[in-house]
Amino acid sequence: MNKKNKNFKTFVKVFLLSLFIGGLSIYYCSQPNLETMVGQMIITGFHGDGTGENAEDFAAIEEQIRKGQIGGVILFDVDVSGLLAQGMTMAEAKQQIFSSNIKNVDQVKQLNNHLQSIAPTKLIIAVDQEGGNIQRLKPEHGFAPIPSAAELGCGDVQTTYNTAFNLGTRLRDLGINVDFAPLLDVNVNPQSPAIGAKDRSFSADPTTVTEHGRAFANGLTHARIAYSFKHFPGHGSAGLDTHAGLTDITNTYQDYELNPYRALLKESTPYTMVMVAHVVNTNFDTLPASLSYKTIQMVRDMGFKGVIVSDDMDMGAIANEYGTKKAIEMAINAGNDILVFGNNLTFDPNRGRDVNEEIVKMVKDGKIKKSRIRESYKRIMKLKEKIR
């Protein structure tokens, strides 16, 4: 081999090596830090409506958004924690029309535009707008009413689709990009305090639940609103409410409650999420579903590759039984991608910041693997590529 060829080969090797090293540098430099990735896994409620009320608390949520300590917020129309502090019972507090984040259409739109404008990456702005008894955007505040799931389930699927599409269009106009709906809970127990008694289930027939759940999801999808099927693996047979405390459905649960998930998770879109319940079902595990790796793995075994989100981590079934720190560790290790802290049953203006710091510490202490955080971060950012 002549000297010229040797020099050329050496040049090629050096050039390729430099490209490889440069590529690695770009890759590692472009990777978000741990605090940023953790922030995307946190959704929290807050006080204030952007009009100057609760100014100190509102400033706290603004700071957490600006710093990327949280990746999303959830809106409420009732400050339950404030009403409980006034001596009301939980049932009485939930009947009030008392503005926490929501006053009227224009105010909500301005609030959401402001919060989105200060976020370093796209902010999830979520709401529970199921219809019927669960409407944060109420007619009393000037928003269009939505029929309950029970009412929709008695009608045709086209009506359900139209209802969800029209709802999604309005949510998008308000700057809301996630609706925690529709329920796939089968109405096994019509007196179930959290589901059947509130007309939140489409039907006692799993096929009807599947058909209307599909129609509702498609309506939101076509309006470009992300949604969550809930409450996996099924809350419809429960005799108690997980808001208040531990709820065991082992003896009332029916296998057909999984049928809507078996059908619809095969059809999931980039807008689909799955919300996991806090119910205990020892047919699957002795832990609440939201803290159970075995139960959450069932979602993955059904082929779902999207974002899995916890039910509100402040609910009594979790907060009272496990405490916040332990529950966070268990929930992430179980496979939840996003943890929701409604911050409404109890309130802390710095909830998101504190949760972020706690998770980061758990990773550094080896209680949670960084790879587990990275998995969730990738799923969440893929979802955010689609939403408004």
C-alpha positions, 0 to 999 in steps of 0.5 A: 500500500502506498503512502498516499492511500495510507494517509487517506485511510488515516484521514477517513478514520480520524474524520469518522471518529470525530463525527462519532465523538461530536455526535455523542457530545451533541446527544449528551448535551441535548439531554434534559437534566433530571429535574426537567424530566421529573417535572414533566411527570407532575401535574398539580392543581393550584389556587388563583384564576389569573385575575389577582385573587390568591395572588401569593398562591398564584405566583407560586404556581407561575414560578413552578411552571417557569422553572419546569418543576411541573409539566402540567396543571389541572383546573378546578371550579371548587376549592374543596380544601378551603371549604373543608377548612370552613367546617363543611363536610366533603359532600357539602363542599363538593356541592358548592359553586366556589371559584378556584380557577374558573369564573367564566369563559374569557377568564379561563381562556386568558388564564390558560394562555398566560400559563402556556406562555410562561412554560419552557415546554408545552404545558398540559392544561387538564380538566375533568369534563366528563359531563353530568355531575362531573363538569368543572366547566359548569353552565353556572359559569357560562359553559355549555352543559354536557350530558352524563355518561349514563344519559349518553349511553342510552342514546346512539354512538353518533350523539356521543361522538358529536358531544365529545367533538363539540366539547373538544373544540370548545376545550381547545378554544379555551386553551385546555389540551387534556380531558380526563375522560371518558370513563370505561367503568362498567356500571356493575354496582349502580349505587357505587358512590363514585361511579354509578350513583353519579351517573358516570358510567355509560352502561352496565353492559361492557359492549355499550361502554366500549362503543360509547367510550370509543365514540367519546375518545374519537370525538376528542381525538378529532378535536385534537384533545388528549384524553384518558380512559379511566379508571383501570382496571375498573371502578364500577363495582366499588362500594366505597369512594377512593377519595375517602379511603381504601376501597377493596373490590376483590369480591365484587369485581367482574372480569368483563370490566376489562373488556372495554380496555381489551378492545380500545387499547388496541385502537389507541392513538397518540392522544390516548392516556390511561388513568389507573384507579386507587382500588385494591383488587387482590385478583391482581395484587394486594396493592392499590392498582395505582401502586401495583407494578403487576396491575399496570403491567396489564395495561402494557400487556394489552399493547398500550405504549402511551402515557399512564397517569395516576388518579389523584395522589391526594385521595384518601386511599393513597395519602392516608394509607401510604403517605405522600413520599412512599406513595410517590416512590411506589407509583413511579416504580409501578409504571405511572408516567404522570402523577396527578396531585389535585392539590384540592382536597388538601392544599400546598402552594409549592406542591409541585416543587416539593414533589419534584425535589423528592423524586430527584432525591429518590433517584439520587438515593437509588430508590428510583432508576433514572432509566424509569424517569427517562422512559416516562419523559419520552412518552410524555414528550411524544404526547405533547407533540400532538396536543395544542 
